[in-house]
Amino acid sequence: MSLKEMIFKRKSVRSFVNASIGPNSIARIEKFINGIKPLYPDIKVRAEIVDRESVKCICPWTTKQVVAIFTEDKPGALINVGFMFQQLDLYLADIGLGACWLGMAQWEGEKEREDGLKFVMTMAFGKPKGEGQRDDVLKFKRKNMTEISDIQDARLVPARLAPSSANSQPWYFTHEDDVIHVYCAHKGLLNKSLGSTNQMDVGIALAHMYVANEETFEFFVVENPVPVKDHTYMGSFRI
């Protein structure tokens, strides 16, 4: 199939066959990781496929290997991580594997890396036990378009279908001529800050927009964006 088709089929897989992925498949995955498109090319990011024991997680299900993600601590780093590694999520679905973002995982490896990068996220992956994809787009449980956009815009369906932490779907889109602005909901009604996973979630939604419009997607940041109540501006794009 294709990554674009996987937007309408993928699901977060939490039940895996207790088996390792073979070296040939690992090599293919590593090659894909090395070619992932970043949202912010100037932010250093590294991903390593490591043994499950390298991370601590309270999740009752396990896989033999996980992807550990490290990044420079810069503005835009978290949205960049979400953007980059949702492309990997779609790729894993495309080659018949399952994956799930592990927001609660803690890195058990070295605390101070020579490259200075910071551990931020883990993605579990493996052979799914049972169905690893949806067979009907109606099986997605997502907000209505009116809840995530200032207008009805069918072009935003790929973003609407994106996964998010606790299915929070914290993204909101506004339109200005041919530009679409994206905002992130604050962590709580009384909390003006952004959760780290919420920022990654916005990057995940943008990854779906990029994959669905690979030839025309253009991301940028504008000065003095129009404020949206209880949201923080994250960036803008054209498709």
C-alpha positions as CSV (number, residue, x, y, z in Angstrom):
1,M,0.0,0.0,0.0
2,S,1.4,3.4,0.9
3,L,1.8,5.6,4.0
4,K,-1.1,7.8,2.8
5,E,-3.4,4.8,2.7
6,M,-2.3,3.8,6.2
7,I,-3.7,7.1,7.6
8,F,-7.1,5.6,7.1
9,K,-6.3,2.1,8.4
10,R,-3.7,2.3,11.2
11,K,-4.5,1.9,14.8
12,S,-2.5,1.9,18.0
13,V,-1.5,-1.8,18.6
14,R,-1.2,-2.9,22.2
15,S,-1.2,-6.6,21.8
16,F,1.8,-8.2,20.2
17,V,3.1,-11.6,19.4
18,N,6.0,-12.4,21.8
19,A,8.6,-12.7,19.0
20,S,11.6,-10.6,17.9
21,I,11.6,-8.8,14.5
22,G,14.2,-10.3,12.2
23,P,17.5,-8.5,11.2
24,N,16.4,-7.8,7.7
25,S,13.2,-6.1,8.8
26,I,15.2,-4.1,11.5
27,A,17.6,-3.0,8.8
28,R,14.6,-1.8,6.6
29,I,13.2,0.1,9.6
30,E,16.5,1.7,10.4
31,K,16.9,2.8,6.8
32,F,13.4,4.4,6.9
33,I,14.2,6.2,10.2
34,N,17.4,7.7,8.6
35,G,15.3,9.2,5.8
36,I,12.4,10.6,7.9
37,K,11.5,14.2,7.0
38,P,11.8,16.6,10.0
39,L,9.6,19.6,10.6
40,Y,12.6,21.5,12.0
41,P,15.7,20.3,10.2
42,D,18.0,22.3,12.5
43,I,17.0,20.2,15.6
44,K,19.1,17.2,16.2
45,V,17.1,14.0,16.7
46,R,18.2,10.4,17.0
47,A,16.2,7.1,17.3
48,E,17.6,3.8,18.4
49,I,16.0,0.4,18.2
50,V,16.8,-1.2,21.6
51,D,15.7,-4.1,23.7
52,R,12.5,-3.8,25.7
53,E,14.5,-3.9,29.0
54,S,16.1,-0.6,28.1
55,V,12.9,1.2,29.1
56,K,10.8,1.0,32.2
57,C,7.0,1.0,31.6
58,I,4.0,0.0,33.7
59,C,2.1,-1.2,30.6
60,P,1.1,-4.8,31.0
61,W,2.0,-5.7,27.4
62,T,5.5,-6.0,26.0
63,T,7.4,-6.3,22.8
64,K,10.9,-7.5,22.3
65,Q,12.2,-4.2,20.8
66,V,11.2,-0.6,21.1
67,V,12.3,2.6,19.4
68,A,13.9,5.1,21.9
69,I,13.7,8.7,20.7
70,F,16.2,11.4,21.7
71,T,16.2,15.1,20.8
72,E,17.9,18.4,21.3
73,D,16.1,20.5,23.9
74,K,15.1,23.4,21.7
75,P,11.8,25.2,20.9
76,G,9.8,23.1,18.6
77,A,11.6,19.9,19.6
78,L,8.5,18.1,20.8
79,I,6.3,18.9,17.8
80,N,9.2,17.9,15.6
81,V,9.4,14.5,17.3
82,G,5.7,13.8,16.8
83,F,6.0,14.9,13.2
84,M,8.9,12.7,12.5
85,F,8.0,9.5,14.2
86,Q,4.3,9.4,13.2
87,Q,5.8,8.8,9.7
88,L,7.5,5.8,11.3
89,D,4.2,4.6,12.8
90,L,2.6,4.7,9.4
91,Y,5.6,2.9,7.8
92,L,5.4,0.1,10.4
93,A,1.7,-0.4,9.6
94,D,2.5,-0.4,5.9
95,I,5.0,-3.3,6.3
96,G,2.5,-5.3,8.4
97,L,3.8,-4.5,11.9
98,G,2.0,-2.7,14.7
99,A,3.1,0.2,16.8
100,C,2.1,2.3,19.8
101,W,3.5,5.5,21.3
102,L,4.6,4.9,24.9
103,G,4.3,8.2,26.8
104,M,4.8,6.6,30.2
105,A,8.0,4.8,29.4
106,Q,11.2,5.8,31.2
107,W,14.7,5.4,29.8
108,E,16.8,2.9,31.7
109,G,20.0,3.5,29.7
110,E,22.8,6.0,30.2
111,K,21.5,9.3,31.7
112,E,24.1,11.5,30.1
113,R,24.6,10.9,26.4
114,E,27.8,12.0,24.6
115,D,25.7,13.7,21.9
116,G,23.8,15.7,24.6
117,L,20.4,14.6,23.4
118,K,17.5,14.1,25.8
119,F,15.3,11.0,25.9
120,V,11.7,12.1,25.2
121,M,9.6,9.1,23.9
122,T,9.4,5.5,23.1
123,M,7.5,3.7,20.4
124,A,6.7,0.0,20.9
125,F,6.5,-2.1,17.8
126,G,6.2,-5.7,16.7
127,K,4.0,-8.3,15.1
128,P,0.4,-7.6,16.1
129,K,-1.6,-10.2,17.8
130,G,-4.9,-10.2,16.0
131,E,-5.9,-7.5,13.6
132,G,-3.3,-4.7,13.3
133,Q,-5.3,-2.3,11.2
134,R,-8.9,-0.9,10.9
135,D,-11.0,-2.1,8.0
136,D,-13.4,0.8,8.1
137,V,-12.7,4.5,8.7
138,L,-15.9,4.7,10.7
139,K,-14.2,2.7,13.5
140,F,-12.1,5.8,14.3
141,K,-13.4,7.5,17.5
142,R,-12.5,11.1,16.8
143,K,-13.9,14.6,17.4
144,N,-16.2,16.1,14.8
145,M,-14.5,18.5,12.3
146,T,-16.4,21.5,13.9
147,E,-14.5,20.7,17.2
148,I,-11.0,20.9,15.6
149,S,-11.4,23.5,12.9
150,D,-13.0,27.0,12.5
151,I,-14.6,25.8,9.2
152,Q,-15.5,22.5,7.6
153,D,-12.5,21.5,5.6
154,A,-12.3,18.0,4.1
155,R,-8.6,18.4,3.6
156,L,-8.1,18.2,7.4
157,V,-9.5,14.6,7.6
158,P,-6.0,13.1,7.8
159,A,-5.3,15.3,10.8
160,R,-8.6,14.4,12.4
161,L,-7.7,10.7,12.2
162,A,-4.3,11.1,13.9
163,P,-3.7,9.3,17.2
164,S,-3.0,11.3,20.4
165,S,-2.3,10.7,24.0
166,A,-5.5,9.4,25.8
167,N,-7.2,10.3,22.5
168,S,-7.2,13.9,23.6
169,Q,-6.9,15.3,20.1
170,P,-5.5,18.7,21.3
171,W,-5.1,20.3,17.9
172,Y,-7.2,23.2,16.5
173,F,-7.0,24.7,13.0
174,T,-7.9,28.1,11.7
175,H,-7.9,29.4,8.1
176,E,-6.5,32.6,6.6
177,D,-6.6,32.7,2.8
178,D,-4.5,29.7,1.7
179,V,-2.8,29.3,5.1
180,I,-3.9,26.9,7.8
181,H,-2.7,27.7,11.4
182,V,-2.5,25.0,14.0
183,Y,-2.9,25.5,17.7
184,C,-2.4,23.2,20.8
185,A,-5.0,23.1,23.6
186,H,-3.7,23.9,27.0
187,K,-3.2,21.0,29.4
188,G,-6.1,21.9,31.6
189,L,-8.8,24.5,31.9
190,L,-6.9,26.3,34.6
191,N,-3.5,25.4,33.3
192,K,-2.0,27.7,30.6
193,S,1.0,25.5,30.0
194,L,1.2,22.8,27.3
195,G,1.8,19.1,28.1
196,S,4.8,17.6,26.3
197,T,2.6,14.8,24.9
198,N,0.1,17.4,23.6
199,Q,2.9,19.1,21.6
200,M,3.9,15.8,20.1
201,D,0.3,15.1,19.3
202,V,0.1,18.2,17.2
203,G,3.2,17.1,15.4
204,I,1.6,13.7,14.8
205,A,-1.5,15.5,13.2
206,L,0.9,17.6,11.0
207,A,2.6,14.4,9.9
208,H,-0.7,13.1,8.6
209,M,-1.1,16.4,6.7
210,Y,2.4,16.1,5.2
211,V,2.0,12.4,4.2
212,A,-1.4,13.2,2.6
213,N,0.1,16.2,0.7
214,E,3.7,15.2,0.3
215,E,4.4,17.3,-2.8
216,T,2.8,20.5,-1.6
217,F,3.0,20.6,2.3
218,E,4.9,23.7,3.5
219,F,5.3,24.4,7.2
220,F,6.3,27.8,8.7
221,V,5.8,30.0,11.7
222,V,4.2,33.5,11.5
223,E,4.6,36.5,13.7
224,N,1.7,37.7,15.8
225,P,-0.8,35.0,15.0
226,V,-4.5,35.5,15.9
227,P,-4.9,34.2,19.4
228,V,-7.3,31.3,20.1
229,K,-8.7,31.0,23.6
230,D,-7.1,28.3,25.8
231,H,-4.8,27.4,22.9
232,T,-1.2,28.1,22.0
233,Y,-0.1,28.8,18.4
234,M,2.2,26.0,17.1
235,G,2.8,26.9,13.4
236,S,1.2,27.2,10.0
237,F,1.2,25.4,6.7
238,R,0.0,25.4,3.2
239,I,-1.0,22.3,1.2
